[in-house]
Amino acid sequence: MYTFRFPSLSLSKLVLGGFVLAALPLLVAIGSTVSAVDDLAAQSRKTVYSVAQLSQKSFMLMERLSDLERKGKQLLVFDDADMRSAFKAMHEQVQDIVLDLRVRTEDEPLTAQLDQFGSDEAAAYQSVVEAYESRKAKTQGPVQRRSSQGSSAALEKFDGVFQALGMRARALSQAYTVLIDEDVAMLDAHSKTVQDRILVRSAVLVPGAACLVALFTVLITRPIRQLEHAIRQLGSGDYQQPVSVRGPSDLTFLGERLEWLRGRLNALEEAKQQFMRHVSHEVKTPLATIHEGTGLLADEIVGELNPEQKEITQILVSNTQRLERLIAALINFSQANADPAALRREPVDMHALVSEVLDEYQLRLRANELRVDSHLAKIEIEGNREQLRTVVDNLLSNAVKYSPAGGLISIRLCALDHYMELEVGDQGPGIAPEERQQVFEPFFQGSKGRELGIPGTGLGLAIVRECVMSHHGSVELLDAPVGKGTLVRVRIPWCEESAPRLRVRISLPRQGESADV
């Protein structure tokens, strides 16, 4: 299977490269958006300016035409050179407005209307000037009356001309209103196009940037998860599976160092197990001889002993038995630390197993006047029978050893979704809160047990932990429900496929907190 590799990239370079590549589509999206907005703004400015100019010029055309009509009529009534100059100036303004509108107009029919209006206005202006010149030439003394009558006739004649020009000017104004509406509609359409273009680019570039972020997140976090898995693997005591980390060069180097550490830890673990096995078996043979010899002395087989010799012999016998129990516990602990993969697994009837161990403790229970409250469900799990028996035996042994005379021992075996749950509780002195994180360590004995003079090797719960962990389960130390004593809960999955991460949890009192080991 192909695996993506980074032969020369460090984590910092990968993060920087991922940031640059992920930011690139966003920068392109921002740049295209800015460009589109600038284009829209320029088009908006152009349209607004054009609309304002057309609206202003069309309005000015109407005003100047009205002023031109008034100046023309005044010129026909009054014989004044200033009036003629004002009339001429007004005519030139009208022609300038027409010329300006023609320059700003691209519509050919509207341009033709402007040209026709300009020609008609120029003709009207020329007619008024000719009428004025003709009347001025005829105006002399006695003919004044006829001149006034001629002015009235000229006014009536040019009323129709200026009315026609006014109608053409209003038609032009309406045409420019329509043209302005069209320009505004074009601006709206252009803004809609720009908006759609921005949305399309964003819809492509932003998910692209998100995909790049997701890709580099996976590429960066995958080796970190591999490192985390390797650290958890080493922390749980599993030194058999090689550590393999693939990713940036510095994380790969760190994975190689973890693999080196795994090899060292594995070698040390094997050396420790080998040492414990050899020492335990080597000591067991001479110890058996010592035990047998002290037994012969205590039984006075070789001769009668005086009281002092008997006392010394009893001390030897007692300590020899204690040493034998310690060696047996060491052997059990060594076996519990064996490779979980090498354990022989088979279906185990936990109900029958717990009942069998309880039967073996009947004499000790009667001797200590202990009562047992047991609730055992019919459960079968996949595991190593000897190790599971050791778990039940050690928990029940601790409960019997620490329970006061007449006390109650509770045993509960039930099934959860994917687990078998076993709880063993007693009414003994309990475990001090500050010692609860150490009770699963090898050779640790609680202070209350030492105060009461209860003998022990400090390996019972350590062996329980190792056996439970080899079955991918968990062991918890809880507060007793009655407020006094100890309650130990063991959870083991029915089979390896349903096994969670290995853990040992210590529930702390009062704060309600728990610590994973």
Backbone torsions as a table, in degrees:
resi	resn	phi	psi	omega
1	MET	NA	139.0	-177.6
2	TYR	-77.1	136.0	179.4
3	THR	-123.5	128.5	179.7
4	PHE	-70.2	131.9	-176.4
5	ARG	-124.0	154.9	174.2
6	PHE	-123.9	83.0	-172.5
7	PRO	-66.9	-26.4	-173.5
8	SER	-131.0	6.1	-177.4
9	LEU	-97.5	133.4	172.5
10	SER	-88.4	171.2	-179.6
11	LEU	-63.0	-40.8	-180.0
12	SER	-64.1	-41.2	178.5
13	LYS	-67.0	-39.1	178.3
14	LEU	-64.2	-43.5	178.5
15	VAL	-63.1	-44.6	-180.0
16	LEU	-64.3	-45.2	178.5
17	GLY	-62.6	-41.3	177.5
18	GLY	-63.0	-39.8	178.7
19	PHE	-64.3	-43.2	-179.1
20	VAL	-64.8	-47.3	-178.6
21	LEU	-65.6	-38.3	178.9
22	ALA	-70.3	-31.9	-179.5
23	ALA	-78.6	-23.2	-176.5
24	LEU	-59.7	-50.3	177.2
25	PRO	-60.3	-35.8	178.7
26	LEU	-67.0	-40.1	177.5
27	LEU	-64.5	-40.5	176.9
28	VAL	-62.6	-43.1	178.7
29	ALA	-62.3	-42.8	179.2
30	ILE	-65.3	-44.4	-179.7
31	GLY	-61.6	-45.5	179.2
32	SER	-65.3	-36.1	177.9
33	THR	-65.8	-44.1	178.2
34	VAL	-61.8	-43.1	179.4
35	SER	-62.8	-44.3	179.5
36	ALA	-64.8	-39.2	178.9
37	VAL	-67.3	-40.2	176.4
38	ASP	-62.1	-43.0	178.0
39	ASP	-61.6	-43.7	178.7
40	LEU	-64.6	-40.1	179.1
41	ALA	-64.5	-42.3	178.7
42	ALA	-63.8	-44.0	178.3
43	GLN	-63.4	-38.1	179.0
44	SER	-65.1	-44.8	178.3
45	ARG	-60.9	-43.1	-179.9
46	LYS	-63.4	-44.0	-179.1
47	THR	-66.4	-44.3	-179.6
48	VAL	-62.6	-42.1	179.4
49	TYR	-64.7	-44.0	-179.8
50	SER	-64.5	-43.1	179.3
51	VAL	-63.3	-43.7	179.2
52	ALA	-62.6	-42.0	-179.1
53	GLN	-67.2	-45.2	179.9
54	LEU	-63.4	-41.8	179.8
55	SER	-64.7	-43.2	-179.7
56	GLN	-65.3	-44.9	-177.0
57	LYS	-68.0	-39.2	178.7
58	SER	-65.8	-36.9	176.7
59	PHE	-68.8	-41.1	178.4
60	MET	-64.7	-34.1	179.0
61	LEU	-61.7	-43.3	178.0
62	MET	-62.4	-43.7	-179.2
63	GLU	-65.2	-47.1	-178.2
64	ARG	-66.2	-32.9	177.1
65	LEU	-66.8	-39.1	177.4
66	SER	-65.7	-41.3	176.9
67	ASP	-65.2	-37.8	179.4
68	LEU	-62.5	-41.5	178.6
69	GLU	-63.3	-43.8	-179.9
70	ARG	-64.7	-43.0	179.5
71	LYS	-65.0	-37.6	179.2
72	GLY	-65.1	-42.9	179.0
73	LYS	-66.4	-39.4	177.3
74	GLN	-63.3	-36.1	-179.9
75	LEU	-66.6	-36.5	179.8
76	LEU	-72.1	-26.4	-178.0
77	VAL	-87.6	-43.7	-176.2
78	PHE	-107.0	135.9	177.9
79	ASP	-91.0	87.9	-174.4
80	ASP	-139.5	128.6	-180.0
81	ALA	-65.7	-32.9	178.4
82	ASP	-66.2	-36.3	176.9
83	MET	-62.2	-40.0	-179.7
84	ARG	-65.8	-39.6	179.7
85	SER	-65.3	-41.8	178.4
86	ALA	-63.8	-40.1	179.0
87	PHE	-63.4	-42.3	179.3
88	LYS	-64.8	-42.7	-179.8
89	ALA	-62.8	-38.8	179.2
90	MET	-67.2	-38.0	177.2
91	HIS	-61.8	-44.3	179.9
92	GLU	-63.8	-36.6	177.4
93	GLN	-64.2	-42.8	178.7
94	VAL	-61.4	-42.8	179.8
95	GLN	-66.2	-36.8	176.3
96	ASP	-62.8	-42.4	179.0
97	ILE	-64.0	-42.5	178.9
98	VAL	-61.4	-43.4	179.4
99	LEU	-63.6	-42.6	178.7
100	ASP	-62.7	-42.9	178.2
101	LEU	-64.3	-36.4	-179.6
102	ARG	-66.1	-36.9	178.8
103	VAL	-66.6	-36.5	-176.6
104	ARG	-85.8	-5.3	-175.8
105	THR	-105.2	128.3	178.2
106	GLU	-105.4	-9.3	179.8
107	ASP	-78.1	120.9	-174.7
108	GLU	-65.0	-45.5	177.8
109	PRO	-59.6	-39.6	179.8
110	LEU	-69.0	-34.4	176.3
111	THR	-65.3	-39.7	177.7
112	ALA	-63.9	-41.0	176.6
113	GLN	-62.0	-39.0	177.2
114	LEU	-63.6	-44.7	179.3
115	ASP	-61.0	-42.2	179.6
116	GLN	-65.8	-40.4	178.0
117	PHE	-64.0	-42.4	179.0
118	GLY	-62.6	-40.0	179.2
119	SER	-66.9	-43.0	-179.7
120	ASP	-65.2	-39.9	179.5
121	GLU	-66.3	-40.2	178.6
122	ALA	-64.5	-38.6	178.4
123	ALA	-66.3	-41.6	178.6
124	ALA	-63.7	-42.4	177.5
125	TYR	-60.1	-45.5	-179.4
126	GLN	-63.9	-38.2	178.4
127	SER	-63.5	-41.9	179.0
128	VAL	-64.9	-40.9	-179.9
129	VAL	-65.6	-42.4	179.5
130	GLU	-64.8	-41.2	178.2
131	ALA	-63.5	-40.1	179.3
132	TYR	-64.6	-42.1	-179.6
133	GLU	-65.8	-40.8	-179.4
134	SER	-66.0	-43.5	-179.4
135	ARG	-65.8	-35.8	-179.0
136	LYS	-67.8	-35.6	179.9
137	ALA	-69.3	-30.9	-177.5
138	LYS	-89.0	-12.9	-174.6
139	THR	-80.5	105.9	176.4
140	GLN	-145.3	132.2	174.9
141	GLY	22.8	-101.7	-171.8
142	PRO	-64.7	-12.4	-175.4
143	VAL	-91.2	6.9	-174.6
144	GLN	-59.6	-38.1	-177.3
145	ARG	-66.1	-43.5	179.5
146	ARG	-64.8	-30.4	179.3
147	SER	-65.6	-40.2	178.8
148	SER	-63.3	-40.2	177.6
149	GLN	-65.6	-34.2	179.1
150	GLY	-68.3	-35.4	178.9
151	SER	-64.5	-40.9	179.2
152	SER	-64.1	-40.7	178.7
153	ALA	-65.7	-37.6	179.9
154	ALA	-67.0	-37.6	178.8
155	LEU	-63.6	-44.1	179.3
156	GLU	-63.0	-35.6	-179.0
157	LYS	-67.4	-43.2	-175.6
158	PHE	-83.8	-10.6	173.6
159	ASP	-59.1	-44.9	-179.7
160	GLY	-64.1	-37.6	-179.0
161	VAL	-64.6	-47.4	-178.2
162	PHE	-71.8	-28.8	174.5
163	GLN	-65.3	-39.8	177.5
164	ALA	-64.2	-42.3	177.0
165	LEU	-62.6	-39.1	178.6
166	GLY	-62.8	-40.2	179.2
167	MET	-65.2	-40.2	178.1
168	ARG	-65.2	-39.1	179.5
169	ALA	-64.7	-40.5	178.1
170	ARG	-67.1	-37.2	176.3
171	ALA	-63.5	-40.1	177.4
172	LEU	-64.2	-40.9	179.3
173	SER	-61.4	-42.8	177.8
174	GLN	-65.0	-39.5	178.7
175	ALA	-63.6	-39.4	178.4
176	TYR	-71.2	-30.2	173.8
177	THR	-62.2	-44.0	176.7
178	VAL	-62.9	-42.1	179.3
179	LEU	-62.6	-39.1	177.5
180	ILE	-64.2	-42.0	177.5
181	ASP	-60.7	-39.7	178.6
182	GLU	-65.1	-39.6	178.1
183	ASP	-64.4	-40.3	178.1
184	VAL	-64.9	-40.9	178.0
185	ALA	-64.1	-39.5	177.6
186	MET	-63.9	-38.6	177.6
187	LEU	-64.8	-41.3	176.6
188	ASP	-61.4	-43.5	179.2
189	ALA	-64.5	-38.8	179.4
190	HIS	-66.5	-40.5	178.4
191	SER	-65.0	-37.6	177.0
192	LYS	-65.0	-40.1	178.4
193	THR	-63.2	-44.0	178.8
194	VAL	-62.4	-42.1	178.9
195	GLN	-62.4	-44.1	178.8
196	ASP	-63.4	-39.7	179.7
197	ARG	-64.4	-40.5	178.2
198	ILE	-64.6	-42.9	-179.8
199	LEU	-64.4	-41.1	-179.9
200	VAL	-64.5	-46.3	179.5
201	ARG	-63.5	-41.1	178.9
202	SER	-65.9	-38.3	180.0
203	ALA	-65.2	-24.8	178.8
204	VAL	-91.5	-46.0	-171.5
205	LEU	-77.9	-40.8	-178.1
206	VAL	-65.2	-48.0	173.8
207	PRO	-61.7	-33.3	175.9
208	GLY	-61.6	-43.5	176.9
209	ALA	-63.6	-39.9	178.5
210	ALA	-63.7	-39.3	178.0
211	CYS	-64.6	-40.4	177.4
212	LEU	-63.9	-41.4	177.5
213	VAL	-61.4	-44.5	179.2
214	ALA	-63.4	-41.3	-179.8
215	LEU	-61.6	-49.2	-178.0
216	PHE	-71.6	-28.2	174.6
217	THR	-63.1	-43.5	177.7
218	VAL	-64.6	-44.5	-177.6
219	LEU	-64.9	-29.3	-179.1
220	ILE	-85.7	-41.5	-175.1
221	THR	-80.4	-24.3	-178.8
222	ARG	-59.8	-50.7	176.8
223	PRO	-64.4	-29.8	177.3
224	ILE	-67.3	-40.6	176.2
225	ARG	-65.1	-37.1	177.1
226	GLN	-63.1	-40.4	176.9
227	LEU	-64.4	-42.9	179.2
228	GLU	-61.4	-42.9	178.8
229	HIS	-62.6	-41.6	-180.0
230	ALA	-64.8	-40.4	179.6
231	ILE	-66.1	-42.6	177.2
232	ARG	-63.1	-38.9	179.4
233	GLN	-62.0	-45.1	178.5
234	LEU	-68.1	-38.7	179.9
235	GLY	-65.7	-29.0	179.7
236	SER	-83.6	-4.1	178.0
237	GLY	90.2	9.8	177.8
238	ASP	-90.6	102.3	-177.6
239	TYR	-105.6	8.9	-175.1
240	GLN	-88.6	-35.8	-176.8
241	GLN	-80.5	124.6	-178.7
242	PRO	-64.0	149.4	178.3
243	VAL	-90.7	122.3	179.8
244	SER	-130.3	116.7	179.8
245	VAL	-123.5	123.1	179.4
246	ARG	-121.7	128.3	-178.3
247	GLY	166.4	-144.9	177.5
248	PRO	-57.7	154.5	-171.7
249	SER	-60.7	-40.1	-178.3
250	ASP	-69.8	-35.5	176.5
251	LEU	-72.3	-34.6	175.2
252	THR	-63.2	-41.1	177.3
253	PHE	-62.6	-40.9	177.6
254	LEU	-63.4	-38.5	175.9
255	GLY	-63.5	-37.6	176.8
256	GLU	-64.1	-38.4	177.9
257	ARG	-68.0	-35.6	176.1
258	LEU	-67.0	-36.1	176.4
259	GLU	-64.7	-39.9	175.3
260	TRP	-61.9	-43.0	178.7
261	LEU	-64.0	-38.9	178.3
262	ARG	-61.2	-42.6	178.5
263	GLY	-62.0	-42.6	178.8
264	ARG	-64.4	-45.2	179.9
265	LEU	-63.8	-39.9	179.1
266	ASN	-63.0	-43.0	178.7
267	ALA	-63.8	-42.3	178.5
268	LEU	-64.7	-39.8	179.6
269	GLU	-64.8	-42.6	178.4
270	GLU	-64.8	-41.0	178.0
271	ALA	-63.3	-39.1	179.4
272	LYS	-65.6	-45.0	179.7
273	GLN	-63.4	-42.5	179.8
274	GLN	-63.7	-41.0	179.0
275	PHE	-62.9	-45.3	-178.5
276	MET	-65.4	-39.8	178.6
277	ARG	-64.8	-45.5	-177.8
278	HIS	-65.5	-47.0	-178.6
279	VAL	-62.6	-44.6	-178.1
280	SER	-60.8	-45.9	-178.2
281	HIS	-73.0	-35.5	179.5
282	GLU	-68.1	-35.2	-178.8
283	VAL	-79.2	-26.3	-173.9
284	LYS	-63.8	-40.0	-177.0
285	THR	-66.7	-54.0	177.6
286	PRO	-64.3	-30.0	178.4
287	LEU	-66.5	-37.9	177.3
288	ALA	-63.2	-38.0	177.4
289	THR	-65.2	-43.8	178.1
290	ILE	-61.2	-43.3	-179.4
291	HIS	-62.3	-42.7	179.6
292	GLU	-65.3	-41.1	179.7
293	GLY	-65.7	-43.5	178.6
294	THR	-66.2	-32.2	176.5
295	GLY	-65.0	-40.9	177.8
296	LEU	-64.0	-40.6	177.9
297	LEU	-64.0	-43.9	-178.3
298	ALA	-64.8	-32.3	179.8
299	ASP	-84.1	0.3	177.4
300	GLU	59.4	36.3	177.8
301	ILE	-68.0	-37.1	-176.6
302	VAL	-91.4	2.6	179.4
303	GLY	144.7	161.5	-178.5
304	GLU	-74.9	142.4	-178.8
305	LEU	-110.4	145.8	174.3
306	ASN	-79.1	170.5	-176.0
307	PRO	-56.3	-42.1	-179.1
308	GLU	-65.6	-40.1	178.5
309	GLN	-66.1	-38.2	177.0
310	LYS	-62.4	-41.2	179.8
311	GLU	-62.8	-44.4	179.3
312	ILE	-64.4	-39.6	179.7
313	THR	-63.7	-40.4	177.8
314	GLN	-63.8	-38.9	176.8
315	ILE	-62.5	-42.2	178.6
316	LEU	-63.5	-44.1	179.1
317	VAL	-61.5	-44.5	-177.8
318	SER	-63.3	-45.9	-178.6
319	ASN	-72.0	-30.7	175.7
320	THR	-65.8	-41.7	176.7
321	GLN	-63.7	-40.4	178.1
322	ARG	-63.5	-40.8	179.2
323	LEU	-65.8	-36.8	177.5
324	GLU	-64.5	-41.9	177.8
325	ARG	-63.3	-39.9	179.3
326	LEU	-63.6	-42.2	179.8
327	ILE	-66.7	-40.0	177.2
328	ALA	-62.1	-39.1	177.7
329	ALA	-65.8	-38.8	178.0
330	LEU	-63.6	-40.6	177.9
331	ILE	-63.9	-43.5	177.6
332	ASN	-62.0	-41.6	179.1
333	PHE	-64.3	-40.4	177.8
334	SER	-62.8	-41.6	178.2
335	GLN	-68.0	-36.5	179.2
336	ALA	-66.6	-27.7	178.9
337	ASN	-85.1	2.5	-178.9
338	ALA	-64.6	164.7	-178.8
339	ASP	-60.6	121.2	-179.5
340	PRO	-58.7	-32.3	-178.0
341	ALA	-68.7	-22.9	-177.5
342	ALA	-87.1	-5.4	-178.5
343	LEU	-72.2	142.7	176.2
344	ARG	-82.1	121.9	-177.0
345	ARG	-112.3	145.3	-178.1
346	GLU	-157.9	162.8	174.9
347	PRO	-64.8	130.1	-176.8
348	VAL	-123.1	126.1	175.6
349	ASP	-82.2	101.3	-175.0
350	MET	-69.1	-33.0	177.7
351	HIS	-61.0	-46.7	179.5
352	ALA	-68.0	-36.3	-178.5
353	LEU	-65.9	-47.1	-179.9
354	VAL	-64.9	-41.1	178.7
355	SER	-62.5	-39.3	179.3
356	GLU	-63.4	-44.5	179.3
357	VAL	-65.7	-40.0	178.1
358	LEU	-60.3	-40.8	178.9
359	ASP	-61.1	-38.0	-179.5
360	GLU	-67.6	-23.0	-178.1
361	TYR	-95.5	5.3	-175.3
362	GLN	-60.1	-40.7	-179.3
363	LEU	-65.0	-44.3	179.3
364	ARG	-65.7	-36.0	179.0
365	LEU	-65.9	-42.1	179.3
366	ARG	-68.6	-38.6	-179.3
367	ALA	-62.6	-35.7	-179.1
368	ASN	-96.2	5.3	179.1
369	GLU	55.1	44.5	-178.6
370	LEU	-97.2	142.1	176.6
371	ARG	-102.3	149.2	-179.5
372	VAL	-123.5	126.6	174.9
373	ASP	-110.5	103.0	-174.8
374	SER	-116.4	138.3	174.6
375	HIS	-132.0	100.7	-172.2
376	LEU	-116.4	120.4	176.3
377	ALA	-88.7	158.1	176.9
378	LYS	-78.5	106.0	-176.3
379	ILE	-133.9	137.8	174.5
380	GLU	-127.4	126.7	-179.9
381	ILE	-125.8	166.1	177.6
382	GLU	-95.8	121.1	-178.5
383	GLY	-175.2	-172.5	178.2
384	ASN	-93.8	118.9	-173.1
385	ARG	-61.4	-42.0	-177.0
386	GLU	-64.3	-43.5	179.9
387	GLN	-67.8	-40.9	178.0
388	LEU	-63.6	-37.7	176.7
389	ARG	-65.4	-39.1	178.1
390	THR	-62.0	-39.8	177.9
391	VAL	-59.4	-51.5	-178.3
392	VAL	-64.5	-41.7	-177.7
393	ASP	-63.7	-46.0	-178.2
394	ASN	-66.7	-41.1	179.6
395	LEU	-65.3	-43.3	179.9
396	LEU	-69.4	-35.4	178.5
397	SER	-63.1	-44.4	177.4
398	ASN	-62.5	-42.1	-179.2
399	ALA	-62.5	-42.6	179.3
400	VAL	-67.7	-40.2	-175.6
401	LYS	-67.6	-37.5	-174.1
402	TYR	-97.3	-7.2	-178.6
403	SER	-78.3	139.8	176.0
404	PRO	-74.6	161.9	178.8
405	ALA	-58.3	133.0	-178.5
406	GLY	81.0	6.0	-178.2
407	GLY	-77.7	174.3	-176.8
408	LEU	-115.9	131.5	174.3
409	ILE	-111.1	127.0	-179.4
410	SER	-107.4	135.7	177.6
411	ILE	-132.0	125.7	-179.0
412	ARG	-131.0	127.8	177.9
413	LEU	-125.7	119.1	-177.3
414	CYS	-143.5	171.4	-178.4
415	ALA	-114.9	132.1	171.8
416	LEU	-104.1	-165.7	-176.6
417	ASP	-58.3	-52.0	-177.8
418	HIS	-127.4	11.9	-172.6
419	TYR	-129.7	155.3	161.4
420	MET	-100.3	133.1	-179.3
421	GLU	-118.6	127.1	178.4
422	LEU	-123.4	126.5	178.2
423	GLU	-122.8	130.9	176.6
424	VAL	-127.1	121.2	-178.7
425	GLY	-127.2	154.2	177.9
426	ASP	-138.3	176.4	179.2
427	GLN	-114.2	33.0	-179.5
428	GLY	-78.8	-164.3	-176.8
429	PRO	-70.7	-13.3	-179.4
430	GLY	79.4	-173.3	-178.5
431	ILE	-122.6	133.5	-179.1
432	ALA	-60.4	142.0	-177.8
433	PRO	-56.4	-38.9	-177.5
434	GLU	-72.6	-10.3	-178.8
435	GLU	-103.5	-1.6	-173.0
436	ARG	-69.0	-21.8	178.9
437	GLN	-86.2	-3.6	-176.9
438	GLN	-114.6	-8.2	-172.6
439	VAL	-67.4	-20.4	179.6
440	PHE	-92.4	3.2	177.4
441	GLU	-84.0	146.1	-179.5
442	PRO	-62.1	140.9	174.0
443	PHE	67.5	14.1	177.4
444	PHE	-92.3	131.2	176.2
445	GLN	-122.5	133.2	-178.4
446	GLY	-66.7	153.5	-177.7
447	SER	-66.2	-34.9	-178.8
448	LYS	-67.7	-36.3	176.8
449	GLY	-65.5	-39.5	178.4
450	ARG	-67.9	-38.0	179.9
451	GLU	-63.5	-37.5	-179.2
452	LEU	-84.1	-3.7	179.1
453	GLY	71.7	27.2	179.6
454	ILE	-81.6	121.2	-177.7
455	PRO	-71.5	149.8	178.2
456	GLY	-175.7	160.9	-179.6
457	THR	-99.2	-14.6	-176.9
458	GLY	78.4	14.4	-178.3
459	LEU	-111.5	-6.7	-174.7
460	GLY	-59.6	-58.9	-178.3
461	LEU	-70.5	-28.5	175.8
462	ALA	-64.1	-41.7	177.0
463	ILE	-65.9	-40.6	176.9
464	VAL	-58.3	-46.1	-179.5
465	ARG	-59.8	-47.2	-177.7
466	GLU	-64.2	-40.8	179.6
467	CYS	-65.6	-42.1	179.9
468	VAL	-66.5	-42.4	-180.0
469	MET	-66.2	-33.6	176.7
470	SER	-66.4	-17.8	175.5
471	HIS	-101.5	14.9	178.1
472	HIS	59.6	35.6	-179.5
473	GLY	-110.5	-165.5	-178.8
474	SER	-138.2	150.7	177.1
475	VAL	-129.2	134.5	-176.1
476	GLU	-127.0	142.4	174.6
477	LEU	-106.7	114.8	-173.5
478	LEU	-113.9	167.6	173.0
479	ASP	-76.5	139.1	177.3
480	ALA	-65.3	140.8	-177.6
481	PRO	-63.8	-24.9	-179.0
482	VAL	-91.2	0.9	177.9
483	GLY	89.8	-3.7	-179.9
484	LYS	-142.7	138.0	179.7
485	GLY	110.1	-164.2	-176.9
486	THR	-133.3	141.0	177.2
487	LEU	-130.7	120.1	-179.8
488	VAL	-112.5	130.1	179.1
489	ARG	-116.9	131.3	178.0
490	VAL	-119.3	131.8	175.0
491	ARG	-124.2	127.9	-179.5
492	ILE	-131.8	129.5	178.3
493	PRO	-65.4	153.6	-178.3
494	TRP	-62.3	-35.7	179.7
495	CYS	-147.6	170.1	-175.0
496	GLU	-66.5	-29.3	-177.3
497	GLU	-65.2	-27.7	179.8
498	SER	-95.8	13.4	-175.7
499	ALA	-76.6	133.9	174.3
500	PRO	-88.8	-170.2	174.2
501	ARG	-65.4	138.0	-179.6
502	LEU	-65.7	140.6	178.7
503	ARG	-161.8	155.1	169.0
504	VAL	-124.5	122.2	-174.6
505	ARG	-111.2	132.6	176.3
506	ILE	-111.4	112.9	178.9
507	SER	-84.3	120.1	-178.9
508	LEU	-85.8	143.5	-179.5
509	PRO	-77.5	160.7	173.2
510	ARG	68.4	-53.8	179.8
511	GLN	-77.0	-22.5	-179.1
512	GLY	71.2	23.5	-178.1
513	GLU	-96.9	164.2	176.8
514	SER	-137.7	146.8	-179.9
515	ALA	-121.1	130.9	176.9
516	ASP	-90.0	133.8	178.2
517	VAL	-111.6	NA	NA
